[in-house]
């Protein structure tokens, strides 16, 4: 009986330390996320200005940070907004910049999996890339079980 009691005590101590470790990990993850999100508005404004300047031919190509999913999502949303202001040569410059950063392949993957709003945004951005792989991806997405994804793919292909 004393061995069982000692085992229960040891297990409870291990679980207490484990819960403290998990809690510390969650607190650190939240602090990192808050720091990243605090910089988001300033990075978004700077990226918008850089892409507008590059598209107009007034500035050199901006450095696109593609190291994380959050950076790629920020570029996607910003490029989607900026692309509406461009046509012709300016739009081709923007598309070339994104291709050199391999973002076209990233957005094709993002259009196929993930949350529906993110997929729809990726699909809308794919309208700039008129290559066979993108058209194949859009054709595949037309059969999606999610109505918004299907409609976005149909609208983008037009």
Beta strands, then each sheet from edge to edge (+ up, - down):
end
